[in-house]
Amino acid sequence: MAIRILCAGKNDDLAEFVKSAVAEFECEVVKSTSVALAMFLAQKNFPSLILCEQKLVEGTGQELYNAVQEESTLNQIPFFIVTEDVWQSTSSDDSGALTLRYPKHAEDLRDWLKPYLVEIPDLRPEETPE
């Protein structure tokens, strides 16, 4: 089981920034530009962490957060909406989603991500072929 980070954004910038931040760790960064693809990838890859920009090519970070929260096998995964504002600590908005201010340096993001870079148990029921 690998440590996976799902990055959803309007382009590859967030995923590439995260890749550079976690290069020293054994992490797989999975990227998406839409809510539908991000949900598919979350269900398939069961990430340890989801980072999502406010706006995607198709949909919003809030829509993805809501979809993840409705899925009982995914709603325990830490989920952060990344904003374009200056680096600050995390905060919570009215929806319950945590907001991460976009860090300026990969080292800042790496230090912030360290506690989340753990393998989480896959809570999905095992499927057996009939």
C-alpha positions as CSV (number, residue, x, y, z in Angstrom):
1,M,0.0,0.0,0.0
2,A,1.5,3.4,-1.0
3,I,0.9,6.8,0.3
4,R,-1.2,8.6,-2.3
5,I,-2.1,12.3,-2.5
6,L,-5.0,13.2,-4.8
7,C,-4.6,16.7,-6.2
8,A,-7.5,18.3,-8.0
9,G,-7.1,21.6,-9.8
10,K,-7.7,23.6,-12.9
11,N,-4.3,22.5,-14.3
12,D,-1.3,20.5,-13.2
13,D,0.3,23.3,-11.2
14,L,-0.9,22.0,-7.8
15,A,0.1,18.4,-8.5
16,E,3.5,19.4,-9.7
17,F,4.0,21.7,-6.6
18,V,3.0,18.8,-4.3
19,K,5.3,16.4,-6.2
20,S,8.2,18.7,-5.6
21,A,7.3,19.1,-2.0
22,V,7.1,15.4,-1.2
23,A,10.0,14.2,-3.5
24,E,12.0,12.8,-0.6
25,F,9.0,10.6,0.5
26,E,7.6,7.6,-1.2
27,C,4.4,9.2,-2.3
28,E,2.2,8.9,-5.4
29,V,0.6,12.1,-6.5
30,V,-2.6,11.5,-8.5
31,K,-4.0,14.4,-10.4
32,S,-7.5,15.4,-11.7
33,T,-9.1,18.5,-13.3
34,S,-12.7,17.6,-12.7
35,V,-15.0,16.5,-9.8
36,A,-16.1,13.3,-11.6
37,L,-12.5,12.2,-12.4
38,A,-11.4,13.1,-8.9
39,M,-14.2,11.0,-7.3
40,F,-13.3,8.1,-9.6
41,L,-9.6,8.4,-8.7
42,A,-10.4,8.7,-5.0
43,Q,-12.5,5.5,-5.1
44,K,-9.9,3.7,-7.1
45,N,-6.7,4.8,-5.3
46,F,-8.0,5.6,-1.8
47,P,-5.6,8.5,-1.1
48,S,-4.1,9.4,2.3
49,L,-4.9,13.1,1.6
50,I,-7.0,15.1,-0.9
51,L,-5.8,18.6,-1.9
52,C,-8.2,20.5,-4.1
53,E,-8.1,24.0,-5.6
54,Q,-11.3,26.1,-5.3
55,K,-12.0,26.0,-9.0
56,L,-11.5,23.0,-11.3
57,V,-11.9,22.8,-15.1
58,E,-15.2,21.0,-14.4
59,G,-16.7,21.8,-11.0
60,T,-15.5,23.3,-7.8
61,G,-13.5,22.2,-4.7
62,Q,-16.7,22.6,-2.7
63,E,-18.6,20.2,-5.0
64,L,-15.8,17.6,-4.7
65,Y,-15.7,18.0,-0.9
66,N,-19.5,17.4,-0.7
67,A,-19.2,14.3,-3.0
68,V,-16.4,12.9,-0.8
69,Q,-18.4,13.5,2.4
70,E,-21.3,11.6,1.0
71,E,-19.1,8.5,0.3
72,S,-18.8,6.5,3.5
73,T,-15.6,4.9,2.4
74,L,-13.9,8.2,1.6
75,N,-15.3,10.7,4.1
76,Q,-12.5,10.1,6.7
77,I,-9.8,11.1,4.3
78,P,-8.3,14.5,5.2
79,F,-9.5,17.0,2.6
80,F,-8.2,20.6,2.1
81,I,-9.3,23.2,-0.3
82,V,-6.2,25.1,-1.4
83,T,-6.6,28.9,-1.9
84,E,-4.5,31.3,-3.8
85,D,-4.0,33.6,-0.8
86,V,-0.7,34.0,1.0
87,W,0.5,31.2,3.2
88,Q,-1.2,30.9,6.6
89,S,-2.2,28.0,8.7
90,T,-5.4,26.0,8.0
91,S,-8.8,27.3,8.7
92,S,-12.4,25.9,8.4
93,D,-15.2,27.5,6.4
94,D,-18.9,27.2,6.9
95,S,-19.2,24.0,5.0
96,G,-16.8,22.1,7.2
97,A,-14.0,21.9,4.6
98,L,-10.6,22.9,5.8
99,T,-8.8,25.6,3.8
100,L,-5.1,25.6,3.2
101,R,-3.5,28.8,2.1
102,Y,-1.2,28.1,-0.9
103,P,2.4,28.1,0.4
104,K,5.0,30.0,-1.5
105,H,7.8,27.4,-1.1
106,A,7.8,23.7,-1.6
107,E,9.6,23.3,1.8
108,D,6.7,25.0,3.6
109,L,4.2,22.6,2.0
110,R,6.5,19.6,2.7
111,D,6.7,20.6,6.4
112,W,2.9,21.1,6.6
113,L,2.2,17.8,4.8
114,K,4.5,15.6,6.9
115,P,1.8,14.6,9.5
116,Y,-0.5,13.5,6.7
117,L,2.0,11.4,4.8
118,V,0.9,8.1,6.3
119,E,-0.7,5.1,4.9
120,I,-4.3,4.8,5.9
121,P,-6.2,1.6,6.0
122,D,-8.4,0.9,3.0
123,L,-11.9,0.7,4.6
124,R,-13.6,-0.4,1.4
125,P,-15.2,-3.9,1.5
126,E,-13.2,-6.4,-0.4
127,E,-14.8,-7.5,-3.7
128,T,-14.5,-11.1,-4.8
129,P,-15.3,-12.2,-8.3
130,E,-18.3,-14.5,-8.6
